[in-house]
Amino acid sequence: MNHRDKPQRFNRKDGPRRPGARPAYGRAREGRGANDPAILYGWHTVTAALANPDRVFRKLLLTENAARRLAEENIPTRVTPEIVRPSAIDQRLGPDAVHQGLLAEVDPLRTPAIGSIARDGIVLVLDQITDPHNVGAILRSAAAFAVKAVVTTARHSPEATGVLAKSASGALELVPLVLVQNLARALTELKEEGFLTVGLDSEGGENLAAVELKAPLALVLGAEGKGLRQLTRETCNVVARLDMPGEIKSLNVSNATALALYIGANRLGLMA
């Protein structure tokens, strides 16, 4: 089993354990220079970035087919593209990357502060979720459910580039990502801002569907295989679980996030 296939256990029976138009990303992490570009590839990822006026492009590589499709769909490139053969992009990304003839080097978007998050909906808080496929899928679900922001740690979390960006399928441009140094302190600040903080864990005291939820709501999810850290659990207002009726009692963290968002959005009346 590879790392991204490890299930996130949120169920007691498992045993041991519109978003604003000015989103933000981009504090440099350890091992990456502050001036290094983010790499975006794939149709939805790159065209969403082209539609975001806050995204600064450094370079845009297109195949002839991709350039033709952009022109046919009247999508402006905003920067003079370099027309290349598909193999040139393959060399940059590797042969397994599904780039669809588009690759962009862009500036990371800036990171907002906790206090700037809108207090009229749902926020996601990620406790050291490190797999870029999972974080990208979580961002995609966050965009689908109009999540106001995703809060994660500046360390022990993947860069908003490459595989994560491709998995997010354009959501990087729609959901602000708030990078913090100390997650427990960030949760305390959210609580001071009026958020109900609900952690999801297999040892939660009650089913999330039975918890009395209110807006603004922060749903807190833990790392693949490990769940919430102890201090994170202790800082949350409530720790709940997701009960499943079937034989398999655990979900991958990105799937668990989508289910929790559906429950939360439905209970807060955000689905109408």
Phi and psi restraints in degrees (value plus and minus 20) as a CYANA .aco file:
   2 ASN   PHI    -103.7   -63.7
   2 ASN   PSI     151.6   191.6
   3 HIS   PHI     -80.0   -40.0
   3 HIS   PSI     -59.7   -19.7
   4 ARG   PHI     -95.4   -55.4
   4 ARG   PSI     -32.7     7.3
   5 ASP   PHI    -108.8   -68.8
   5 ASP   PSI     -26.0    14.0
   6 LYS   PHI     -85.0   -45.0
   6 LYS   PSI     107.0   147.0
   7 PRO   PHI     -93.5   -53.5
   7 PRO   PSI     124.9   164.9
   8 GLN   PHI    -108.3   -68.3
   8 GLN   PSI     101.9   141.9
   9 ARG   PHI    -114.7   -74.7
   9 ARG   PSI      93.5   133.5
  10 PHE   PHI    -139.4   -99.4
  10 PHE   PSI      -6.6    33.4
  11 ASN   PHI    -145.6  -105.6
  11 ASN   PSI     116.6   156.6
  12 ARG   PHI     -76.7   -36.7
  12 ARG   PSI     -54.8   -14.8
  13 LYS   PHI     -99.3   -59.3
  13 LYS   PSI     -20.0    20.0
  14 ASP   PHI     -93.3   -53.3
  14 ASP   PSI     -42.0    -2.0
  15 GLY   PHI      70.5   110.5
  15 GLY   PSI    -169.7  -129.7
  16 PRO   PHI     -77.1   -37.1
  16 PRO   PSI     144.2   184.2
  19 PRO   PHI     -70.7   -30.7
  19 PRO   PSI     131.6   171.6
  20 GLY   PHI     -81.3   -41.3
  20 GLY   PSI     136.0   176.0
  21 ALA   PHI    -100.4   -60.4
  21 ALA   PSI     -20.3    19.7
  22 ARG   PHI    -143.3  -103.3
  22 ARG   PSI      46.3    86.3
  23 PRO   PHI     -91.7   -51.7
  23 PRO   PSI     154.2   194.2
  24 ALA   PHI    -169.4  -129.4
  24 ALA   PSI     124.7   164.7
  25 TYR   PHI    -170.3  -130.3
  25 TYR   PSI     145.6   185.6
  26 GLY   PHI     104.9   144.9
  26 GLY   PSI      -9.0    31.0
  27 ARG   PHI     -83.8   -43.8
  27 ARG   PSI     111.7   151.7
  28 ALA   PHI     -88.8   -48.8
  28 ALA   PSI     120.7   160.7
  29 ARG   PHI    -122.3   -82.3
  29 ARG   PSI     151.6   191.6
  30 GLU   PHI     -78.1   -38.1
  30 GLU   PSI     112.6   152.6
  31 GLY   PHI      71.1   111.1
  31 GLY   PSI     -22.0    18.0
  32 ARG   PHI    -150.8  -110.8
  32 ARG   PSI     111.0   151.0
  33 GLY   PHI     -90.4   -50.4
  33 GLY   PSI     127.4   167.4
  34 ALA   PHI     -82.6   -42.6
  34 ALA   PSI     -45.1    -5.1
  35 ASN   PHI    -119.3   -79.3
  35 ASN   PSI     -16.2    23.8
  36 ASP   PHI     -89.2   -49.2
  36 ASP   PSI     120.8   160.8
  37 PRO   PHI     -96.9   -56.9
  37 PRO   PSI     136.2   176.2
  38 ALA   PHI    -106.1   -66.1
  38 ALA   PSI     126.1   166.1
  39 ILE   PHI    -126.8   -86.8
  39 ILE   PSI     104.1   144.1
  40 LEU   PHI    -139.3   -99.3
  40 LEU   PSI     118.5   158.5
  41 TYR   PHI    -168.5  -128.5
  41 TYR   PSI     139.1   179.1
  42 GLY   PHI      78.4   118.4
  42 GLY   PSI     132.6   172.6
  43 TRP   PHI     -80.0   -40.0
  43 TRP   PSI     -77.5   -37.5
  44 HIS   PHI     -84.5   -44.5
  44 HIS   PSI     -58.8   -18.8
  45 THR   PHI     -84.7   -44.7
  45 THR   PSI     -68.2   -28.2
  46 VAL   PHI     -94.6   -54.6
  46 VAL   PSI     -61.1   -21.1
  47 THR   PHI     -87.6   -47.6
  47 THR   PSI     -53.3   -13.3
  48 ALA   PHI     -84.3   -44.3
  48 ALA   PSI     -59.2   -19.2
  49 ALA   PHI     -86.5   -46.5
  49 ALA   PSI     -58.6   -18.6
  50 LEU   PHI     -83.2   -43.2
  50 LEU   PSI     -49.4    -9.4
  51 ALA   PHI    -103.7   -63.7
  51 ALA   PSI     -28.7    11.3
  52 ASN   PHI    -114.4   -74.4
  52 ASN   PSI      91.1   131.1
  53 PRO   PHI     -85.8   -45.8
  53 PRO   PSI     -36.7     3.3
  54 ASP   PHI    -105.7   -65.7
  54 ASP   PSI     -27.7    12.3
  55 ARG   PHI    -108.0   -68.0
  55 ARG   PSI     102.7   142.7
  56 VAL   PHI    -117.8   -77.8
  56 VAL   PSI     103.2   143.2
  57 PHE   PHI    -113.5   -73.5
  57 PHE   PSI     114.5   154.5
  58 ARG   PHI    -117.8   -77.8
  58 ARG   PSI     -59.3   -19.3
  59 LYS   PHI    -174.1  -134.1
  59 LYS   PSI     124.5   164.5
  60 LEU   PHI    -153.9  -113.9
  60 LEU   PSI      98.0   138.0
  61 LEU   PHI    -124.1   -84.1
  61 LEU   PSI     110.7   150.7
  62 LEU   PHI    -153.8  -113.8
  62 LEU   PSI     123.4   163.4
  63 THR   PHI    -100.9   -60.9
  63 THR   PSI     146.4   186.4
  64 GLU   PHI     -80.1   -40.1
  64 GLU   PSI     -60.2   -20.2
  65 ASN   PHI     -84.9   -44.9
  65 ASN   PSI     -61.4   -21.4
  66 ALA   PHI     -86.5   -46.5
  66 ALA   PSI     -61.5   -21.5
  67 ALA   PHI     -83.0   -43.0
  67 ALA   PSI     -59.8   -19.8
  68 ARG   PHI     -84.2   -44.2
  68 ARG   PSI     -62.0   -22.0
  69 ARG   PHI     -85.8   -45.8
  69 ARG   PSI     -60.9   -20.9
  70 LEU   PHI     -79.5   -39.5
  70 LEU   PSI     -63.4   -23.4
  71 ALA   PHI     -85.2   -45.2
  71 ALA   PSI     -62.2   -22.2
  72 GLU   PHI     -84.3   -44.3
  72 GLU   PSI     -52.3   -12.3
  73 GLU   PHI    -115.7   -75.7
  73 GLU   PSI     -10.2    29.8
  74 ASN   PHI      35.1    75.1
  74 ASN   PSI      23.4    63.4
  75 ILE   PHI    -120.6   -80.6
  75 ILE   PSI      92.1   132.1
  76 PRO   PHI     -89.5   -49.5
  76 PRO   PSI     124.1   164.1
  77 THR   PHI    -106.6   -66.6
  77 THR   PSI     -41.0    -1.0
  78 ARG   PHI      47.5    87.5
  78 ARG   PSI     -32.4     7.6
  79 VAL   PHI    -168.0  -128.0
  79 VAL   PSI     126.8   166.8
  80 THR   PHI     -86.5   -46.5
  80 THR   PSI      96.3   136.3
  81 PRO   PHI     -98.3   -58.3
  81 PRO   PSI     137.4   177.4
  82 GLU   PHI    -122.5   -82.5
  82 GLU   PSI      98.6   138.6
  83 ILE   PHI    -104.3   -64.3
  83 ILE   PSI     103.1   143.1
  84 VAL   PHI    -153.3  -113.3
  84 VAL   PSI     147.1   187.1
  85 ARG   PHI     -99.5   -59.5
  85 ARG   PSI     133.4   173.4
  86 PRO   PHI     -73.7   -33.7
  86 PRO   PSI     -53.6   -13.6
  87 SER   PHI     -84.0   -44.0
  87 SER   PSI     -47.7    -7.7
  88 ALA   PHI     -87.2   -47.2
  88 ALA   PSI     -57.4   -17.4
  89 ILE   PHI     -94.7   -54.7
  89 ILE   PSI     -57.3   -17.3
  90 ASP   PHI     -76.1   -36.1
  90 ASP   PSI     -61.0   -21.0
  91 GLN   PHI     -84.4   -44.4
  91 GLN   PSI     -52.5   -12.5
  92 ARG   PHI     -94.8   -54.8
  92 ARG   PSI     -57.7   -17.7
  93 LEU   PHI    -127.5   -87.5
  93 LEU   PSI     -42.0    -2.0
  94 GLY   PHI      81.2   121.2
  94 GLY   PSI     135.5   175.5
  95 PRO   PHI     -90.7   -50.7
  95 PRO   PSI     -37.3     2.7
  96 ASP   PHI    -109.2   -69.2
  96 ASP   PSI     -29.1    10.9
  97 ALA   PHI     -95.3   -55.3
  97 ALA   PSI     109.2   149.2
  98 VAL   PHI    -110.4   -70.4
  98 VAL   PSI      69.4   109.4
  99 HIS   PHI    -116.3   -76.3
  99 HIS   PSI     -37.0     3.0
 100 GLN   PHI      36.5    76.5
 100 GLN   PSI       4.5    44.5
 101 GLY   PHI      65.9   105.9
 101 GLY   PSI      -5.3    34.7
 102 LEU   PHI    -152.2  -112.2
 102 LEU   PSI     112.7   152.7
 103 LEU   PHI    -164.4  -124.4
 103 LEU   PSI     112.9   152.9
 104 ALA   PHI    -149.0  -109.0
 104 ALA   PSI     120.9   160.9
 105 GLU   PHI    -122.8   -82.8
 105 GLU   PSI     103.2   143.2
 106 VAL   PHI    -154.3  -114.3
 106 VAL   PSI     140.9   180.9
 107 ASP   PHI     -96.0   -56.0
 107 ASP   PSI     120.2   160.2
 108 PRO   PHI     -81.2   -41.2
 108 PRO   PSI     127.6   167.6
 109 LEU   PHI     -99.3   -59.3
 109 LEU   PSI     132.4   172.4
 110 ARG   PHI     -94.1   -54.1
 110 ARG   PSI     136.3   176.3
 111 THR   PHI    -116.9   -76.9
 111 THR   PSI     106.7   146.7
 112 PRO   PHI    -100.8   -60.8
 112 PRO   PSI     150.5   190.5
 113 ALA   PHI    -113.4   -73.4
 113 ALA   PSI     138.5   178.5
 114 ILE   PHI     -74.0   -34.0
 114 ILE   PSI     -63.0   -23.0
 115 GLY   PHI     -85.6   -45.6
 115 GLY   PSI     -34.0     6.0
 116 SER   PHI    -111.3   -71.3
 116 SER   PSI     -23.0    17.0
 117 ILE   PHI     -92.7   -52.7
 117 ILE   PSI     113.8   153.8
 118 ALA   PHI     -81.4   -41.4
 118 ALA   PSI     120.2   160.2
 119 ARG   PHI    -129.1   -89.1
 119 ARG   PSI      25.0    65.0
 120 ASP   PHI    -153.9  -113.9
 120 ASP   PSI       7.4    47.4
 121 GLY   PHI    -186.2  -146.2
 121 GLY   PSI    -157.1  -117.1
 122 ILE   PHI    -136.9   -96.9
 122 ILE   PSI     120.1   160.1
 123 VAL   PHI    -140.8  -100.8
 123 VAL   PSI     123.6   163.6
 124 LEU   PHI    -123.2   -83.2
 124 LEU   PSI     119.7   159.7
 125 VAL   PHI    -143.2  -103.2
 125 VAL   PSI     103.7   143.7
 126 LEU   PHI    -129.0   -89.0
 126 LEU   PSI     101.0   141.0
 127 ASP   PHI    -116.6   -76.6
 127 ASP   PSI      67.5   107.5
 128 GLN   PHI      38.3    78.3
 128 GLN   PSI      24.5    64.5
 129 ILE   PHI    -102.1   -62.1
 129 ILE   PSI      97.2   137.2
 130 THR   PHI    -125.1   -85.1
 130 THR   PSI     -36.4     3.6
 131 ASP   PHI     -98.6   -58.6
 131 ASP   PSI     100.9   140.9
 132 PRO   PHI     -84.7   -44.7
 132 PRO   PSI     -51.5   -11.5
 133 HIS   PHI     -82.8   -42.8
 133 HIS   PSI     -64.7   -24.7
 134 ASN   PHI     -86.6   -46.6
 134 ASN   PSI     -64.1   -24.1
 135 VAL   PHI     -85.1   -45.1
 135 VAL   PSI     -59.7   -19.7
 136 GLY   PHI     -81.8   -41.8
 136 GLY   PSI     -64.0   -24.0
 137 ALA   PHI     -84.6   -44.6
 137 ALA   PSI     -57.1   -17.1
 138 ILE   PHI     -83.2   -43.2
 138 ILE   PSI     -62.9   -22.9
 139 LEU   PHI     -82.4   -42.4
 139 LEU   PSI     -58.5   -18.5
 140 ARG   PHI     -83.4   -43.4
 140 ARG   PSI     -64.2   -24.2
 141 SER   PHI     -83.8   -43.8
 141 SER   PSI     -58.6   -18.6
 142 ALA   PHI     -80.0   -40.0
 142 ALA   PSI     -61.8   -21.8
 143 ALA   PHI     -85.7   -45.7
 143 ALA   PSI     -58.9   -18.9
 144 ALA   PHI     -85.0   -45.0
 144 ALA   PSI     -52.3   -12.3
 145 PHE   PHI    -121.2   -81.2
 145 PHE   PSI      -4.6    35.4
 146 ALA   PHI      36.4    76.4
 146 ALA   PSI      19.8    59.8
 147 VAL   PHI     -84.5   -44.5
 147 VAL   PSI     119.5   159.5
 148 LYS   PHI     -96.2   -56.2
 148 LYS   PSI     -50.1   -10.1
 149 ALA   PHI    -189.6  -149.6
 149 ALA   PSI     138.8   178.8
 150 VAL   PHI    -138.0   -98.0
 150 VAL   PSI     103.6   143.6
 151 VAL   PHI    -123.4   -83.4
 151 VAL   PSI     110.2   150.2
 152 THR   PHI    -167.9  -127.9
 152 THR   PSI     148.8   188.8
 153 THR   PHI    -101.2   -61.2
 153 THR   PSI     127.3   167.3
 154 ALA   PHI     -87.4   -47.4
 154 ALA   PSI     -48.4    -8.4
 155 ARG   PHI    -129.4   -89.4
 155 ARG   PSI     139.7   179.7
 156 HIS   PHI      40.5    80.5
 156 HIS   PSI      19.0    59.0
 157 SER   PHI    -170.9  -130.9
 157 SER   PSI     131.0   171.0
 158 PRO   PHI     -97.6   -57.6
 158 PRO   PSI     136.2   176.2
 159 GLU   PHI     -87.8   -47.8
 159 GLU   PSI     129.2   169.2
 160 ALA   PHI    -102.0   -62.0
 160 ALA   PSI      48.0    88.0
 161 THR   PHI    -178.4  -138.4
 161 THR   PSI     147.8   187.8
 162 GLY   PHI      37.1    77.1
 162 GLY   PSI    -143.7  -103.7
 163 VAL   PHI     -80.7   -40.7
 163 VAL   PSI     -61.8   -21.8
 164 LEU   PHI     -79.3   -39.3
 164 LEU   PSI     -67.3   -27.3
 165 ALA   PHI     -81.8   -41.8
 165 ALA   PSI     -61.7   -21.7
 166 LYS   PHI     -85.0   -45.0
 166 LYS   PSI     -62.5   -22.5
 167 SER   PHI     -85.5   -45.5
 167 SER   PSI     -51.1   -11.1
 168 ALA   PHI     -94.3   -54.3
 168 ALA   PSI     -39.0     1.0
 169 SER   PHI      32.9    72.9
 169 SER   PSI      26.5    66.5
 170 GLY   PHI      79.0   119.0
 170 GLY   PSI     -31.3     8.7
 171 ALA   PHI     -88.4   -48.4
 171 ALA   PSI     -39.6     0.4
 172 LEU   PHI     -77.2   -37.2
 172 LEU   PSI     -49.6    -9.6
 173 GLU   PHI    -107.1   -67.1
 173 GLU   PSI     -25.5    14.5
 174 LEU   PHI    -135.1   -95.1
 174 LEU   PSI     -48.5    -8.5
 175 VAL   PHI    -137.7   -97.7
 175 VAL   PSI      98.8   138.8
 176 PRO   PHI     -82.1   -42.1
 176 PRO   PSI     117.6   157.6
 177 LEU   PHI    -127.9   -87.9
 177 LEU   PSI     101.0   141.0
 178 VAL   PHI    -122.3   -82.3
 178 VAL   PSI      95.3   135.3
 179 LEU   PHI    -116.9   -76.9
 179 LEU   PSI     108.3   148.3
 180 VAL   PHI    -146.4  -106.4
 180 VAL   PSI     136.9   176.9
 181 GLN   PHI    -105.0   -65.0
 181 GLN   PSI     -54.0   -14.0
 182 ASN   PHI    -151.3  -111.3
 182 ASN   PSI      93.3   133.3
 183 LEU   PHI     -90.7   -50.7
 183 LEU   PSI     -59.3   -19.3
 184 ALA   PHI     -81.7   -41.7
 184 ALA   PSI     -60.0   -20.0
 185 ARG   PHI     -86.2   -46.2
 185 ARG   PSI     -58.4   -18.4
 186 ALA   PHI     -84.5   -44.5
 186 ALA   PSI     -60.9   -20.9
 187 LEU   PHI     -83.4   -43.4
 187 LEU   PSI     -59.8   -19.8
 188 THR   PHI     -82.1   -42.1
 188 THR   PSI     -61.0   -21.0
 189 GLU   PHI     -85.4   -45.4
 189 GLU   PSI     -60.0   -20.0
 190 LEU   PHI     -81.4   -41.4
 190 LEU   PSI     -62.2   -22.2
 191 LYS   PHI     -83.1   -43.1
 191 LYS   PSI     -59.3   -19.3
 192 GLU   PHI     -85.2   -45.2
 192 GLU   PSI     -47.4    -7.4
 193 GLU   PHI    -103.4   -63.4
 193 GLU   PSI     -18.7    21.3
 194 GLY   PHI      80.3   120.3
 194 GLY   PSI     -16.0    24.0
 195 PHE   PHI     -96.3   -56.3
 195 PHE   PSI     118.3   158.3
 196 LEU   PHI    -103.7   -63.7
 196 LEU   PSI      99.6   139.6
 197 THR   PHI    -121.6   -81.6
 197 THR   PSI      98.2   138.2
 198 VAL   PHI    -139.8   -99.8
 198 VAL   PSI      92.5   132.5
 199 GLY   PHI    -104.8   -64.8
 199 GLY   PSI     126.4   166.4
 200 LEU   PHI    -129.9   -89.9
 200 LEU   PSI     104.3   144.3
 201 ASP   PHI    -176.9  -136.9
 201 ASP   PSI     129.7   169.7
 202 SER   PHI     -82.3   -42.3
 202 SER   PSI     -43.8    -3.8
 203 GLU   PHI    -119.0   -79.0
 203 GLU   PSI      -1.1    38.9
 204 GLY   PHI     -79.7   -39.7
 204 GLY   PSI     128.7   168.7
 205 GLY   PHI     -89.6   -49.6
 205 GLY   PSI     -45.8    -5.8
 206 GLU   PHI    -171.3  -131.3
 206 GLU   PSI     143.9   183.9
 207 ASN   PHI     -85.9   -45.9
 207 ASN   PSI     116.3   156.3
 208 LEU   PHI     -74.7   -34.7
 208 LEU   PSI     -56.4   -16.4
 209 ALA   PHI     -83.8   -43.8
 209 ALA   PSI     -38.8     1.2
 210 ALA   PHI    -120.0   -80.0
 210 ALA   PSI     -26.4    13.6
 211 VAL   PHI     -95.6   -55.6
 211 VAL   PSI     118.5   158.5
 212 GLU   PHI     -97.2   -57.2
 212 GLU   PSI      84.4   124.4
 213 LEU   PHI    -116.9   -76.9
 213 LEU   PSI     129.2   169.2
 214 LYS   PHI    -167.0  -127.0
 214 LYS   PSI     137.7   177.7
 215 ALA   PHI    -113.2   -73.2
 215 ALA   PSI     128.2   168.2
 216 PRO   PHI     -95.0   -55.0
 216 PRO   PSI     126.7   166.7
 217 LEU   PHI    -143.2  -103.2
 217 LEU   PSI     113.0   153.0
 218 ALA   PHI    -135.2   -95.2
 218 ALA   PSI      97.2   137.2
 219 LEU   PHI    -115.9   -75.9
 219 LEU   PSI     107.4   147.4
 220 VAL   PHI    -132.9   -92.9
 220 VAL   PSI     103.7   143.7
 221 LEU   PHI    -142.1  -102.1
 221 LEU   PSI     122.7   162.7
 222 GLY   PHI    -119.3   -79.3
 222 GLY   PSI     154.6   194.6
 223 ALA   PHI     -87.7   -47.7
 223 ALA   PSI     136.2   176.2
 224 GLU   PHI     -78.7   -38.7
 224 GLU   PSI     104.4   144.4
 225 GLY   PHI      63.4   103.4
 225 GLY   PSI     -47.8    -7.8
 226 LYS   PHI    -125.8   -85.8
 226 LYS   PSI     -47.5    -7.5
 227 GLY   PHI      56.0    96.0
 227 GLY   PSI    -181.0  -141.0
 228 LEU   PHI     -93.1   -53.1
 228 LEU   PSI     120.7   160.7
 229 ARG   PHI     -90.4   -50.4
 229 ARG   PSI     136.7   176.7
 230 GLN   PHI     -78.3   -38.3
 230 GLN   PSI     -66.1   -26.1
 231 LEU   PHI     -84.3   -44.3
 231 LEU   PSI     -55.6   -15.6
 232 THR   PHI     -82.9   -42.9
 232 THR   PSI     -66.0   -26.0
 233 ARG   PHI     -77.2   -37.2
 233 ARG   PSI     -65.6   -25.6
 234 GLU   PHI     -88.1   -48.1
 234 GLU   PSI     -44.7    -4.7
 235 THR   PHI    -104.1   -64.1
 235 THR   PSI     -43.9    -3.9
 236 CYS   PHI     -88.9   -48.9
 236 CYS   PSI     128.1   168.1
 237 ASN   PHI     -84.2   -44.2
 237 ASN   PSI     -61.1   -21.1
 238 VAL   PHI    -159.0  -119.0
 238 VAL   PSI     123.4   163.4
 239 VAL   PHI    -138.7   -98.7
 239 VAL   PSI      99.2   139.2
 240 ALA   PHI    -142.5  -102.5
 240 ALA   PSI     148.9   188.9
 241 ARG   PHI    -144.1  -104.1
 241 ARG   PSI     147.5   187.5
 242 LEU   PHI    -131.3   -91.3
 242 LEU   PSI      95.9   135.9
 243 ASP   PHI    -111.2   -71.2
 243 ASP   PSI     113.7   153.7
 244 MET   PHI    -134.1   -94.1
 244 MET   PSI     120.4   160.4
 245 PRO   PHI    -103.6   -63.6
 245 PRO   PSI     -35.7     4.3
 246 GLY   PHI    -108.5   -68.5
 246 GLY   PSI    -196.0  -156.0
 247 GLU   PHI     -91.0   -51.0
 247 GLU   PSI     -55.1   -15.1
 248 ILE   PHI    -106.7   -66.7
 248 ILE   PSI     104.1   144.1
 249 LYS   PHI    -126.7   -86.7
 249 LYS   PSI     -13.2    26.8
 250 SER   PHI    -149.5  -109.5
 250 SER   PSI     135.3   175.3
 251 LEU   PHI    -147.4  -107.4
 251 LEU   PSI     127.6   167.6
 252 ASN   PHI     -75.8   -35.8
 252 ASN   PSI     127.3   167.3
 253 VAL   PHI     -79.7   -39.7
 253 VAL   PSI     -54.7   -14.7
 254 SER   PHI     -89.9   -49.9
 254 SER   PSI     -57.3   -17.3
 255 ASN   PHI     -89.1   -49.1
 255 ASN   PSI     -60.4   -20.4
 256 ALA   PHI     -81.5   -41.5
 256 ALA   PSI     -57.2   -17.2
 257 THR   PHI     -83.0   -43.0
 257 THR   PSI     -65.4   -25.4
 258 ALA   PHI     -81.0   -41.0
 258 ALA   PSI     -62.0   -22.0
 259 LEU   PHI     -85.7   -45.7
 259 LEU   PSI     -64.7   -24.7
 260 ALA   PHI     -82.7   -42.7
 260 ALA   PSI     -58.8   -18.8
 261 LEU   PHI     -85.0   -45.0
 261 LEU   PSI     -59.7   -19.7
 262 TYR   PHI     -82.7   -42.7
 262 TYR   PSI     -65.6   -25.6
 263 ILE   PHI     -81.3   -41.3
 263 ILE   PSI     -67.4   -27.4
 264 GLY   PHI     -83.7   -43.7
 264 GLY   PSI     -66.9   -26.9
 265 ALA   PHI     -84.0   -44.0
 265 ALA   PSI     -58.6   -18.6
 266 ASN   PHI     -85.7   -45.7
 266 ASN   PSI     -64.0   -24.0
 267 ARG   PHI     -89.3   -49.3
 267 ARG   PSI     -49.0    -9.0
 268 LEU   PHI    -108.8   -68.8
 268 LEU   PSI     -18.7    21.3
 269 GLY   PHI      54.1    94.1
 269 GLY   PSI       6.6    46.6
 270 LEU   PHI    -113.0   -73.0
 270 LEU   PSI     -21.9    18.1
 271 MET   PHI    -108.9   -68.9
 271 MET   PSI     -30.3     9.7
